[in-house]
Amino acid sequence: MRGVKRTGRAVTPKKRVPLEHETQAAIVDALRLAGVTVFETTAYRQKGPSGVDRAIPDLLLSDADACTYTGIEVKRPVKDWKYSSLEQEIAHKEGRFVVVQTLEQALSVAASQNIVPWENVRRVYSSLGLDFESLSEQLAVELATLNPWMVII
């Protein structure tokens, strides 16, 4: 049967993985709810080409003083995601932006880069019905290995 996964005798529907633009929309909404200024560079919601360089990440987050920006590239929450271009792959490997796949990762990046206070992240978690204390050790390890793109103006 199409669209279902067989597990023993019971048949359960396959869990649908959100599309990248759906994940990005949820991330942008949560970041803005936390008080982050978010600039979207993707062409998905725009009419026509975006006009930005292929290495530019999907989102630019600004701190309260608008003095620094952190770049975030959003990918589908799957193991085998791919870069959109060779330029993007090079920029990521050079540490110019962070790749996130979940709302939790994006909020944690914003807080760890002092773009938004952790208290705001806690408030967003609470409003979404998520347990703030459930931020796993794995996420802390992931954050320690991320190297966001910081631009000083």
ZABALO-681920 format. One record per residue: x, y, z of N, C-alpha, C, CB in turn. Coordinates in nm, 3 decimals. Glycine has a CB too. Layout:
! residues N
(torvo (X,Y,Z),(X,Y,Z),(X,Y,Z),(X,Y,Z));
...
***
This chain:
! residues 153
(torvo (0.084,-0.118,0.000),(0.000,0.000,0.000),(0.089,0.124,0.000),(-0.096,0.000,0.122));
(torvo (0.058,0.219,-0.081),(0.137,0.340,-0.097),(0.118,0.434,0.024),(0.099,0.411,-0.227));
(torvo (0.230,0.490,0.076),(0.222,0.587,0.183),(0.208,0.530,0.323),(0.110,0.676,0.158));
(torvo (0.216,0.396,0.334),(0.210,0.337,0.467),(0.331,0.248,0.488),(0.079,0.257,0.485));
(torvo (0.364,0.229,0.612),(0.479,0.147,0.649),(0.427,0.027,0.727),(0.583,0.228,0.732));
(torvo (0.468,-0.090,0.688),(0.423,-0.211,0.757),(0.519,-0.240,0.873),(0.416,-0.332,0.659));
(torvo (0.463,-0.258,0.990),(0.540,-0.296,1.108),(0.472,-0.417,1.169),(0.551,-0.177,1.211));
(torvo (0.526,-0.534,1.144),(0.462,-0.657,1.192),(0.327,-0.673,1.126),(0.447,-0.655,1.346));
(torvo (0.225,-0.697,1.205),(0.090,-0.715,1.152),(0.018,-0.583,1.135),(0.010,-0.805,1.243));
(torvo (0.051,-0.488,1.219),(-0.020,-0.359,1.212),(0.035,-0.274,1.097),(-0.006,-0.282,1.346));
(torvo (-0.051,-0.198,1.036),(-0.010,-0.106,0.930),(-0.023,0.035,0.984),(-0.097,-0.126,0.799));
(torvo (0.090,0.108,0.983),(0.087,0.246,1.033),(0.126,0.340,0.920),(0.183,0.263,1.155));
(torvo (0.064,0.458,0.915),(0.101,0.552,0.810),(0.243,0.604,0.831),(0.003,0.669,0.806));
(torvo (0.312,0.630,0.720),(0.447,0.686,0.729),(0.438,0.828,0.784),(0.516,0.686,0.590));
(torvo (0.536,0.862,0.867),(0.541,0.997,0.921),(0.592,1.090,0.811),(0.632,1.004,1.048));
(torvo (0.517,1.197,0.785),(0.553,1.292,0.681),(0.661,1.385,0.732),(0.430,1.373,0.635));
(torvo (0.770,1.397,0.657),(0.878,1.490,0.692),(0.843,1.626,0.633),(1.019,1.439,0.639));
(torvo (0.845,1.732,0.715),(0.809,1.864,0.663),(0.903,1.907,0.551),(0.811,1.967,0.775));
(torvo (0.848,1.981,0.456),(0.930,2.038,0.350),(1.017,2.149,0.408),(0.842,2.090,0.233));
(torvo (1.123,2.185,0.336),(1.214,2.287,0.387),(1.143,2.419,0.412),(1.329,2.308,0.289));
(torvo (1.057,2.462,0.321),(0.991,2.592,0.340),(0.893,2.588,0.458),(0.916,2.634,0.212));
(torvo (0.837,2.470,0.488),(0.749,2.458,0.605),(0.830,2.469,0.734),(0.673,2.325,0.602));
(torvo (0.946,2.403,0.735),(1.036,2.412,0.851),(1.083,2.556,0.869),(1.157,2.317,0.833));
(torvo (1.120,2.620,0.759),(1.168,2.758,0.765),(1.060,2.852,0.816),(1.217,2.803,0.628));
(torvo (0.937,2.836,0.771),(0.827,2.922,0.816),(0.806,2.910,0.967),(0.696,2.887,0.740));
(torvo (0.811,2.787,1.019),(0.795,2.766,1.162),(0.911,2.829,1.239),(0.786,2.616,1.194));
(torvo (1.032,2.817,1.186),(1.150,2.875,1.250),(1.140,3.027,1.253),(1.277,2.832,1.177));
(torvo (1.104,3.087,1.140),(1.092,3.233,1.132),(0.986,3.283,1.230),(1.057,3.278,0.988));
(torvo (0.871,3.217,1.234),(0.765,3.258,1.326),(0.812,3.251,1.472),(0.641,3.169,1.307));
(torvo (0.880,3.142,1.509),(0.926,3.126,1.648),(1.034,3.228,1.682),(0.980,2.984,1.670));
(torvo (1.127,3.253,1.589),(1.232,3.351,1.615),(1.173,3.491,1.632),(1.335,3.351,1.500));
(torvo (1.077,3.526,1.548),(1.014,3.658,1.560),(0.934,3.668,1.690),(0.922,3.685,1.439));
(torvo (0.870,3.559,1.730),(0.798,3.556,1.856),(0.894,3.578,1.974),(0.724,3.422,1.873));
(torvo (1.017,3.530,1.959),(1.119,3.549,2.062),(1.181,3.688,2.059),(1.229,3.444,2.046));
(torvo (1.147,3.767,1.957),(1.199,3.903,1.950),(1.319,3.922,1.859),(1.234,3.948,2.085));
(torvo (1.346,3.824,1.775),(1.460,3.831,1.684),(1.418,3.901,1.554),(1.516,3.689,1.654));
(torvo (1.506,3.987,1.503),(1.484,4.045,1.371),(1.537,3.944,1.270),(1.556,4.185,1.355));
(torvo (1.450,3.899,1.180),(1.486,3.795,1.083),(1.469,3.850,0.942),(1.399,3.668,1.103));
(torvo (1.575,3.836,0.862),(1.569,3.872,0.721),(1.574,3.743,0.640),(1.685,3.970,0.680));
(torvo (1.471,3.721,0.557),(1.467,3.601,0.474),(1.527,3.632,0.338),(1.322,3.548,0.459));
(torvo (1.618,3.547,0.294),(1.683,3.569,0.165),(1.637,3.470,0.058),(1.832,3.560,0.180));
(torvo (1.551,3.376,0.095),(1.509,3.274,-0.001),(1.404,3.328,-0.096),(1.454,3.151,0.073));
(torvo (1.398,3.268,-0.212),(1.304,3.312,-0.315),(1.167,3.246,-0.300),(1.360,3.283,-0.453));
(torvo (1.152,3.154,-0.205),(1.028,3.078,-0.196),(0.906,3.167,-0.184),(1.034,2.985,-0.078));
(torvo (0.910,3.267,-0.097),(0.794,3.354,-0.077),(0.796,3.477,-0.166),(0.785,3.396,0.066));
(torvo (0.900,3.492,-0.244),(0.912,3.608,-0.331),(0.865,3.572,-0.471),(1.057,3.659,-0.335));
(torvo (0.833,3.673,-0.548),(0.799,3.652,-0.688),(0.926,3.674,-0.769),(0.683,3.747,-0.736));
(torvo (0.964,3.573,-0.845),(1.084,3.586,-0.926),(1.208,3.547,-0.849),(1.099,3.727,-0.978));
(torvo (1.325,3.561,-0.913),(1.450,3.522,-0.848),(1.481,3.613,-0.729),(1.566,3.526,-0.947));
(torvo (1.555,3.558,-0.633),(1.583,3.633,-0.511),(1.688,3.742,-0.532),(1.629,3.540,-0.402));
(torvo (1.778,3.723,-0.626),(1.880,3.824,-0.652),(1.996,3.820,-0.554),(1.819,3.958,-0.649));
(torvo (2.005,3.716,-0.470),(2.116,3.705,-0.377),(2.215,3.600,-0.424),(2.065,3.672,-0.236));
(torvo (2.337,3.612,-0.377),(2.443,3.518,-0.411),(2.405,3.378,-0.365),(2.576,3.562,-0.346));
(torvo (2.451,3.277,-0.437),(2.417,3.138,-0.404),(2.471,3.092,-0.270),(2.469,3.047,-0.512));
(torvo (2.571,3.161,-0.217),(2.630,3.120,-0.089),(2.559,3.182,0.031),(2.777,3.158,-0.086));
(torvo (2.467,3.275,0.008),(2.398,3.341,0.118),(2.298,3.243,0.181),(2.326,3.471,0.069));
(torvo (2.297,3.231,0.315),(2.204,3.139,0.380),(2.060,3.191,0.374),(2.244,3.117,0.525));
(torvo (1.965,3.105,0.410),(1.822,3.137,0.403),(1.781,3.253,0.492),(1.742,3.017,0.438));
(torvo (1.841,3.261,0.611),(1.800,3.360,0.710),(1.920,3.436,0.764),(1.724,3.294,0.824));
(torvo (1.901,3.564,0.787),(2.000,3.645,0.857),(1.932,3.696,0.983),(2.055,3.763,0.767));
(torvo (1.990,3.665,1.098),(1.936,3.708,1.226),(2.018,3.825,1.276),(1.936,3.591,1.329));
(torvo (1.949,3.928,1.322),(2.017,4.048,1.370),(2.001,4.060,1.520),(1.963,4.173,1.300));
(torvo (2.109,4.104,1.586),(2.098,4.129,1.730),(2.025,4.261,1.752),(2.238,4.132,1.796));
(torvo (1.997,4.293,1.878),(1.918,4.412,1.912),(1.983,4.541,1.864),(1.897,4.420,2.062));
(torvo (2.115,4.545,1.859),(2.185,4.665,1.815),(2.205,4.669,1.665),(2.319,4.675,1.884));
(torvo (2.166,4.562,1.595),(2.183,4.549,1.450),(2.328,4.567,1.409),(2.096,4.651,1.377));
(torvo (2.419,4.522,1.496),(2.562,4.532,1.467),(2.621,4.402,1.414),(2.637,4.575,1.591));
(torvo (2.557,4.291,1.444),(2.606,4.162,1.396),(2.491,4.083,1.336),(2.674,4.083,1.510));
(torvo (2.526,3.996,1.246),(2.428,3.908,1.184),(2.479,3.765,1.194),(2.403,3.947,1.036));
(torvo (2.387,3.674,1.218),(2.419,3.532,1.218),(2.340,3.469,1.104),(2.385,3.464,1.355));
(torvo (2.409,3.397,1.018),(2.345,3.332,0.905),(2.298,3.192,0.941),(2.440,3.326,0.787));
(torvo (2.176,3.160,0.900),(2.120,3.026,0.922),(2.068,2.972,0.789),(2.006,3.029,1.029));
(torvo (2.114,2.854,0.755),(2.062,2.781,0.639),(1.969,2.674,0.692),(2.179,2.719,0.552));
(torvo (1.846,2.672,0.643),(1.747,2.575,0.688),(1.744,2.457,0.592),(1.606,2.640,0.700));
(torvo (1.752,2.338,0.647),(1.743,2.215,0.568),(1.632,2.127,0.625),(1.879,2.138,0.567));
(torvo (1.577,2.041,0.541),(1.474,1.948,0.587),(1.529,1.860,0.698),(1.423,1.860,0.469));
(torvo (1.446,1.823,0.793),(1.492,1.737,0.902),(1.507,1.591,0.857),(1.395,1.746,1.020));
(torvo (1.602,1.569,0.769),(1.634,1.434,0.721),(1.786,1.417,0.729),(1.582,1.411,0.575));
(torvo (1.831,1.292,0.732),(1.975,1.266,0.743),(2.053,1.310,0.621),(1.999,1.120,0.767));
(torvo (1.999,1.286,0.504),(2.076,1.305,0.380),(2.043,1.434,0.306),(2.052,1.188,0.288));
(torvo (2.041,1.548,0.378),(2.017,1.676,0.311),(2.136,1.710,0.223),(1.991,1.788,0.415));
(torvo (2.111,1.795,0.126),(2.217,1.834,0.031),(2.229,1.986,0.025),(2.188,1.776,-0.110));
(torvo (2.346,2.031,-0.011),(2.367,2.175,-0.033),(2.295,2.217,-0.161),(2.519,2.209,-0.041));
(torvo (2.251,2.343,-0.164),(2.182,2.394,-0.283),(2.278,2.426,-0.396),(2.103,2.518,-0.247));
(torvo (2.403,2.453,-0.362),(2.502,2.487,-0.464),(2.642,2.460,-0.410),(2.489,2.636,-0.508));
(torvo (2.739,2.456,-0.499),(2.878,2.440,-0.458),(2.923,2.559,-0.374),(2.969,2.423,-0.582));
(torvo (2.877,2.678,-0.411),(2.912,2.799,-0.336),(2.863,2.789,-0.191),(2.852,2.924,-0.404));
(torvo (2.743,2.735,-0.174),(2.686,2.719,-0.040),(2.768,2.618,0.041),(2.539,2.674,-0.048));
(torvo (2.806,2.510,-0.021),(2.886,2.408,0.047),(3.020,2.466,0.094),(2.910,2.288,-0.045));
(torvo (3.085,2.541,0.008),(3.213,2.602,0.043),(3.196,2.701,0.158),(3.274,2.674,-0.080));
(torvo (3.095,2.787,0.150),(3.072,2.887,0.255),(3.043,2.820,0.389),(2.956,2.980,0.216));
(torvo (2.966,2.712,0.387),(2.935,2.642,0.512),(3.060,2.577,0.570),(2.827,2.535,0.490));
(torvo (3.138,2.515,0.486),(3.261,2.450,0.534),(3.362,2.551,0.585),(3.323,2.366,0.423));
(torvo (3.353,2.676,0.535),(3.439,2.783,0.585),(3.385,2.843,0.715),(3.454,2.893,0.479));
(torvo (3.269,2.796,0.761),(3.211,2.842,0.886),(3.138,2.975,0.876),(3.317,2.853,0.988));
(torvo (3.087,3.007,0.759),(3.022,3.137,0.739),(2.875,3.139,0.783),(3.030,3.176,0.595));
(torvo (2.814,3.022,0.805),(2.677,3.016,0.856),(2.653,2.881,0.920),(2.576,3.040,0.743));
(torvo (2.540,2.869,0.989),(2.501,2.748,1.059),(2.389,2.681,0.980),(2.455,2.779,1.205));
(torvo (2.390,2.548,0.976),(2.280,2.473,0.917),(2.195,2.419,1.031),(2.333,2.356,0.824));
(torvo (2.065,2.447,1.026),(1.972,2.394,1.126),(1.862,2.316,1.055),(1.911,2.508,1.213));
(torvo (1.805,2.221,1.130),(1.696,2.140,1.075),(1.572,2.145,1.162),(1.742,1.997,1.059));
(torvo (1.582,2.210,1.277),(1.468,2.214,1.367),(1.452,2.354,1.426),(1.482,2.110,1.479));
(torvo (1.333,2.379,1.472),(1.301,2.504,1.541),(1.387,2.517,1.667),(1.151,2.511,1.576));
(torvo (1.405,2.407,1.739),(1.485,2.409,1.861),(1.628,2.450,1.833),(1.483,2.273,1.927));
(torvo (1.687,2.397,1.726),(1.824,2.434,1.691),(1.833,2.582,1.658),(1.872,2.351,1.572));
(torvo (1.738,2.634,1.583),(1.741,2.775,1.543),(1.729,2.866,1.665),(1.627,2.806,1.444));
(torvo (1.638,2.835,1.756),(1.624,2.916,1.877),(1.751,2.910,1.962),(1.503,2.869,1.960));
(torvo (1.810,2.793,1.971),(1.932,2.778,2.050),(2.049,2.855,1.989),(1.968,2.631,2.063));
(torvo (2.058,2.855,1.857),(2.163,2.932,1.791),(2.145,3.080,1.821),(2.162,2.908,1.637));
(torvo (2.021,3.129,1.809),(1.994,3.271,1.835),(2.032,3.308,1.978),(1.845,3.303,1.810));
(torvo (1.999,3.223,2.074),(2.031,3.252,2.214),(2.181,3.240,2.240),(1.954,3.158,2.307));
(torvo (2.245,3.138,2.183),(2.387,3.118,2.209),(2.473,3.228,2.148),(2.432,2.982,2.156));
(torvo (2.420,3.296,2.045),(2.493,3.407,1.983),(2.452,3.542,2.042),(2.468,3.407,1.833));
(torvo (2.378,3.538,2.153),(2.333,3.659,2.223),(2.247,3.750,2.135),(2.452,3.737,2.273));
(torvo (2.175,3.689,2.042),(2.082,3.765,1.959),(1.951,3.784,2.034),(2.057,3.693,1.823));
(torvo (1.919,3.687,2.117),(1.796,3.692,2.197),(1.827,3.629,2.333),(1.677,3.617,2.125));
(torvo (1.771,3.682,2.442),(1.796,3.622,2.574),(1.735,3.482,2.584),(1.740,3.712,2.684));
(torvo (1.801,3.395,2.663),(1.749,3.261,2.684),(1.608,3.266,2.742),(1.842,3.182,2.776));
(torvo (1.578,3.369,2.820),(1.444,3.380,2.879),(1.337,3.390,2.770),(1.437,3.503,2.973));
(torvo (1.369,3.459,2.661),(1.274,3.468,2.549),(1.255,3.331,2.484),(1.325,3.570,2.444));
(torvo (1.363,3.255,2.474),(1.354,3.120,2.417),(1.266,3.034,2.508),(1.495,3.056,2.400));
(torvo (1.286,3.046,2.639),(1.204,2.971,2.735),(1.055,3.008,2.717),(1.249,3.002,2.882));
(torvo (1.026,3.137,2.696),(0.888,3.184,2.678),(0.826,3.125,2.551),(0.883,3.338,2.673));
(torvo (0.904,3.122,2.443),(0.854,3.065,2.316),(0.829,2.916,2.333),(0.957,3.090,2.201));
(torvo (0.921,2.845,2.397),(0.902,2.702,2.422),(0.771,2.680,2.496),(1.020,2.644,2.503));
(torvo (0.750,2.760,2.600),(0.629,2.745,2.681),(0.504,2.772,2.597),(0.634,2.841,2.801));
(torvo (0.506,2.876,2.515),(0.388,2.910,2.434),(0.359,2.804,2.328),(0.409,3.045,2.367));
(torvo (0.461,2.729,2.287),(0.443,2.623,2.188),(0.414,2.488,2.254),(0.567,2.612,2.099));
(torvo (0.409,2.488,2.388),(0.383,2.364,2.458),(0.502,2.272,2.463),(0.269,2.293,2.394));
(torvo (0.623,2.325,2.445),(0.745,2.245,2.450),(0.809,2.259,2.587),(0.844,2.287,2.338));
(torvo (0.884,2.159,2.627),(0.952,2.161,2.756),(1.092,2.218,2.736),(0.958,2.019,2.818));
(torvo (1.115,2.336,2.790),(1.245,2.402,2.774),(1.358,2.317,2.831),(1.244,2.539,2.843));
(torvo (1.331,2.249,2.939),(1.434,2.167,3.003),(1.470,2.044,2.918),(1.388,2.122,3.141));
(torvo (1.390,2.017,2.815),(1.415,1.900,2.732),(1.523,1.924,2.627),(1.288,1.856,2.665));
(torvo (1.580,2.045,2.626),(1.692,2.067,2.535),(1.798,1.963,2.568),(1.750,2.214,2.547));
(torvo (1.824,1.876,2.475),(1.909,1.760,2.503),(2.057,1.796,2.507),(1.885,1.653,2.399));
(torvo (2.135,1.706,2.567),(2.280,1.723,2.568),(2.332,1.718,2.425),(2.348,1.614,2.655));
(torvo (2.266,1.640,2.340),(2.309,1.631,2.200),(2.299,1.767,2.133),(2.223,1.527,2.123));
(torvo (2.194,1.844,2.163),(2.179,1.977,2.106),(2.291,2.068,2.156),(2.042,2.036,2.141));
(torvo (2.327,2.056,2.282),(2.437,2.136,2.337),(2.567,2.101,2.265),(2.452,2.113,2.489));
(torvo (2.589,1.974,2.236),(2.708,1.932,2.163),(2.704,1.987,2.021),(2.719,1.777,2.161));
(torvo (2.587,1.980,1.957),(2.573,2.034,1.821),(2.607,2.182,1.819),(2.430,2.011,1.769));
(torvo (2.555,2.257,1.919),(2.582,2.401,1.924),(2.729,2.430,1.942),(2.503,2.466,2.036));
(torvo (2.798,2.346,2.017),(2.941,2.367,2.040),(3.021,2.350,1.911),(2.992,2.271,2.146));
(torvo (2.968,2.272,1.816),(3.041,2.249,1.691),(3.000,2.345,1.580),(3.020,2.108,1.645));
(torvo (2.890,2.419,1.600),(2.845,2.513,1.497),(2.934,2.635,1.497),(2.698,2.553,1.520));
(torvo (2.955,2.691,1.379),(3.039,2.810,1.368),(2.963,2.915,1.288),(3.177,2.777,1.301));
(torvo (2.876,2.995,1.354),(2.794,3.091,1.281),(2.877,3.198,1.212),(2.696,3.155,1.374));
(torvo (2.819,3.250,1.109),(2.879,3.355,1.030),(2.851,3.486,1.103),(2.824,3.358,0.884));
(torvo (2.953,3.550,1.154),(2.936,3.674,1.227),(2.996,3.788,1.144),(3.002,3.666,1.368));
(torvo (2.914,3.885,1.112),(2.959,4.000,1.034),(2.953,4.122,1.123),(2.872,4.020,0.905));
(torvo (3.065,4.184,1.146),(3.070,4.305,1.227),(3.062,4.425,1.134),(3.201,4.310,1.315));
(torvo (2.969,4.516,1.162),(2.952,4.634,1.076),(3.023,4.751,1.139),(2.801,4.667,1.054));
***
